[in-house]
Amino acid sequence: IVKNFCDREKISIKIDTQKGEGTTISLDLRNILHK
């Protein structure tokens, strides 16, 4: 299950593995766009 969350300028991607462990990747678009 892959869930994508978009909160204004922040994007969080949560990946749930089969073991029930969750991995969350957060991307701050402000840091990317300002580079």
N, C-alpha and C positions, 0 to 999 in steps of 0.2 A: 504494500500500500504506500503510495507516494502522495503526500499532501502538499500543495503549494499555497503559501499564505502571502498576500501582498498587502503591506501596511504602508500606504503612502509611498515613501522612498525606500522602504526596507522590504526585502524579500526573504522570507524564511522557508527553507525546504526541509520537511521532516520525513525521514525515511524509516519505516518500521521493518525490521528484519523478521525472519521467521522465528527467531528465538525470543521475540518480544522486546528486544532491545531497540531503543530509538536513537537515531542519529539526526541531529539538527544542524543544518548549515545555514548560517545567516549572512546575507549579502547586503551591505549598505551601499546603495546606489550613489549616495552623496560622495563617498570616498572614490568611487569609480569614475563618476562624471567629472569630478574636479581635477582629475589627474591629466 
